[in-house]
Amino acid sequence: MVNAKSYRQLHDQVIARPGAVERLAALRQETLAEIGLYEMRRHLDWSQVGLATALGISQAAVSQLENAQDLTLSRLQKYLEPLGAKLRIQAVFDNGEDEYSIPIRIGKAS
């Protein structure tokens, strides 16, 4: 007979390890920093069809946007708007000791 463990048992074993809470928190932050358009849309409980309707494009076009390796800023901004997000861009500099970022504005100042 297979000795199966519940999720709760496995979770408790992982959490009991020294430093596990900190490692999991760091991993969670790293994962959120790398979230893709598909994951973000799903997290916000939007379907491709619903977003396509809001954008006035086809579901297939939403799928293509989510799988694109290279998006224009304007297309990304239009994708984000119905989801309630604003696009902000930052240049991140790392000189080996310090890391700092500078917000980037595209286009003329308003």
Secondary structure, 3 states (H helix, E strand, C coil): CCCCCCHHHHHHHHHHCCCHHHHHHHHHHHHHHCCCHHHHHHHCCCCHHHHHHHHCCCHHHHHHHHHCCCCCHHHHHHHHHHHCCCCCEEEEEECCCCEEEEEECCCCCC
